[in-house]
Amino acid sequence: MTQTGKSVRLYKELNQRIDDEGDAPCRQAPDMFFIDKQDPMGFEKMRTSKALCGTCPLSLLCLEYALEANETHGIWGGTTHNE
């Protein structure tokens, strides 16, 4: 992860909006968005987390943060780091 002024601002905004929304999928099941490569259910969890992101009104802000911060772990805005 790379911290820039913009990434810090986006992260704060994202967290505030998640708090305001109250039912963001990542708030309800955060472990679904950070999958251990050794997890035998990893592919299924990734598929599920991406689908959950598709229902989240914050997915674009989440993706913008992840791109700015160069997040290398987890599902952000419905995508993996490689995507």
C-alpha positions in Angstrom: 0.0 0.0 0.0 1.2 3.5 -0.8 0.0 6.4 1.3 -0.5 9.6 -0.5 -2.5 12.6 0.6 -5.2 11.6 -1.8 -5.3 8.0 -0.6 -5.6 9.0 3.0 -8.4 11.4 2.2 -10.2 8.7 0.1 -9.7 6.1 2.9 -11.2 8.5 5.5 -14.1 9.3 3.2 -14.7 5.6 2.4 -14.8 4.7 6.1 -17.1 7.6 6.9 -19.5 6.5 4.2 -19.3 2.9 5.3 -20.2 4.0 8.8 -23.1 6.2 7.4 -24.4 3.3 5.2 -24.3 0.9 8.1 -24.9 -2.2 6.0 -22.0 -2.2 3.5 -21.0 -5.9 2.7 -17.5 -5.4 3.9 -18.7 -4.2 7.3 -20.9 -7.2 7.7 -18.3 -9.9 6.7 -14.8 -8.4 6.3 -13.1 -11.7 6.2 -14.8 -12.4 2.9 -12.7 -9.6 1.3 -9.3 -10.7 2.5 -8.8 -14.3 1.4 -5.9 -16.5 2.5 -4.4 -18.2 -0.6 -4.3 -21.5 1.3 -8.0 -21.4 2.0 -9.7 -24.3 0.1 -12.8 -22.1 -0.2 -10.8 -19.2 -1.5 -12.2 -19.2 -5.0 -15.8 -19.4 -3.8 -15.2 -16.6 -1.3 -13.7 -14.4 -4.0 -16.6 -15.0 -6.2 -19.0 -14.2 -3.4 -17.2 -11.1 -2.3 -17.1 -9.7 -5.9 -20.9 -10.3 -6.1 -21.4 -8.5 -2.8 -19.3 -5.6 -4.1 -21.6 -5.4 -7.1 -24.5 -4.5 -4.7 -22.6 -1.9 -2.8 -23.2 1.8 -3.5 -19.6 2.5 -2.4 -17.8 0.2 -4.8 -16.5 3.0 -7.1 -15.1 5.0 -4.1 -13.6 1.8 -2.8 -12.0 1.0 -6.1 -10.7 4.6 -6.4 -9.1 4.3 -3.0 -7.5 0.9 -3.8 -6.0 2.2 -7.1 -4.7 5.4 -5.5 -3.2 3.4 -2.5 -2.0 0.5 -4.7 -3.7 -2.0 -2.3 -2.2 -5.4 -3.0 -4.4 -7.5 -0.7 -8.1 -8.0 -0.7 -11.0 -7.3 -2.9 -11.6 -3.6 -3.3 -14.5 -2.3 -5.4 -15.1 -5.8 -6.7 -11.6 -6.4 -8.1 -8.4 -8.0 -7.1 -5.0 -6.3 -7.3 -4.2 -8.2 -10.5 -7.4 -7.2 -12.1 
